[in-house]
Amino acid sequence: MLSSLLTSALALALLSASPAKSWDGVYAYTHDGGRTAGGSPILVTWRLTLKNGGCEFHGEGFQTLETFQCSTHATPEGLEVRFLRYPPPAKANRFGVEVYRPGAPLFTLSRLEGRVLTRWTGFVPDEGVARSPAPYLAKVK
């Protein structure tokens, strides 16, 4: 019993001590929603920037312009990204809607065979996107 408690405590300490720094960089995903009836492309690019413990998630494209700050939390599988806040002084998105609450999980990142896998949880870039882990966000810097 004591041995398993010590093992659990050590694993938790290592998890806490292993900062998300190994995930630092810029990740991007462009959702292609096809074309409008008039032929315009329906593209939205989402960019996740992780640097020195900071986290920002930005989306820009067809009928989309959104930026918010996030937080990261190391997990045994990788990294969980959670909503932190809209850029001050905003308390909601540009339409006045509080879509996410602070601490709400947005998605998780993991690595498999050199690829970054994204599993959408609270944030979904489009309803047609699968929630199971897949290579959506890719490291670009």
C-alpha positions in Angstrom: 0.0 0.0 0.0 2.7 2.5 1.0 4.7 1.4 -2.0 1.9 2.2 -4.4 1.3 5.6 -2.7 5.0 6.5 -3.0 4.9 5.4 -6.7 1.8 7.5 -7.3 3.3 10.5 -5.5 6.6 10.2 -7.5 4.6 9.9 -10.8 2.6 13.0 -9.9 5.8 14.9 -8.9 7.4 14.0 -12.2 4.3 14.9 -14.2 4.2 18.3 -12.4 7.9 18.8 -12.8 7.9 18.0 -16.5 6.8 21.3 -17.7 4.8 21.7 -20.9 8.0 23.4 -22.3 8.6 20.4 -24.6 5.4 21.5 -26.3 6.5 25.1 -26.9 5.9 26.3 -30.5 3.2 27.3 -32.9 0.7 24.8 -34.1 -1.8 25.3 -36.9 -4.8 23.6 -38.4 -6.9 24.9 -41.3 -10.4 23.6 -41.6 -11.7 23.4 -45.2 -15.4 23.7 -45.1 -15.8 23.6 -48.9 -17.2 26.5 -50.8 -20.2 28.8 -50.4 -23.0 28.8 -53.0 -21.2 31.7 -54.6 -17.9 29.8 -54.9 -16.0 31.5 -52.1 -13.7 29.2 -50.0 -14.8 28.4 -46.5 -11.4 28.2 -44.7 -10.7 28.8 -41.1 -7.1 28.6 -39.7 -6.7 27.9 -36.0 -3.3 28.7 -34.4 -2.1 27.6 -31.0 0.9 29.4 -29.6 2.7 27.9 -26.6 5.7 29.8 -25.2 7.3 29.9 -21.8 4.1 28.7 -20.1 1.9 31.1 -22.1 -0.9 29.8 -24.3 -3.0 31.6 -26.9 -5.5 30.1 -29.3 -6.5 32.2 -32.4 -8.9 31.5 -35.2 -9.3 33.5 -38.4 -11.0 33.0 -41.7 -14.5 32.6 -43.1 -16.9 34.3 -40.6 -14.4 33.7 -37.8 -12.2 36.0 -35.8 -11.5 34.8 -32.3 -8.6 34.9 -29.9 -8.4 33.8 -26.3 -5.8 32.9 -23.7 -5.6 29.3 -22.6 -3.7 27.3 -20.0 -1.9 23.9 -20.4 -1.8 21.0 -18.1 0.5 18.0 -18.5 -1.2 14.6 -18.7 0.3 11.1 -18.9 -0.7 11.1 -22.6 0.5 14.6 -23.5 -1.0 18.1 -22.9 -4.5 19.3 -22.1 -5.4 22.8 -23.3 -8.0 24.6 -21.3 -9.8 27.9 -21.7 -8.4 30.7 -19.5 -10.0 34.0 -20.6 -10.8 36.3 -23.5 -8.2 39.0 -24.0 -8.7 41.7 -21.3 -10.9 43.6 -20.9 -13.4 41.3 -22.7 -15.5 39.0 -20.6 -16.9 37.2 -23.7 -16.5 36.8 -27.4 -17.1 39.7 -29.9 -20.8 38.9 -29.9 -21.0 39.2 -26.1 -21.4 35.4 -25.6 -19.4 33.6 -22.9 -18.9 30.4 -24.9 -16.3 28.9 -22.4 -15.8 29.1 -18.7 -12.3 29.4 -17.2 -10.8 26.0 -16.8 -13.0 24.3 -19.4 -11.1 21.7 -21.4 -10.8 22.6 -25.1 -8.6 19.8 -26.5 -5.7 17.5 -25.8 -2.4 17.0 -27.7 -0.4 13.8 -27.8 2.4 12.5 -29.8 2.5 9.2 -31.7 5.3 8.2 -34.1 6.5 11.8 -34.6 3.1 13.2 -35.2 1.0 15.5 -33.1 -2.5 14.2 -32.5 -5.4 16.4 -31.4 -8.5 15.2 -29.6 -11.2 17.8 -29.6 -13.2 18.0 -26.3 -14.9 21.3 -25.4 -13.8 23.0 -28.6 -14.7 21.7 -32.0 -13.6 23.6 -35.1 -16.5 22.2 -37.1 -19.3 19.7 -36.3 -18.0 17.4 -39.0 -14.6 17.0 -37.4 -14.0 13.7 -35.5 -13.5 13.9 -31.8 -11.1 10.9 -31.7 -7.4 11.7 -31.8 -6.2 12.7 -35.3 -3.4 14.8 -36.8 -5.3 18.2 -36.9 -2.9 20.7 -35.2 0.6 20.4 -36.6 3.7 22.2 -35.4 4.7 24.9 -37.8 7.4 26.8 -35.7 
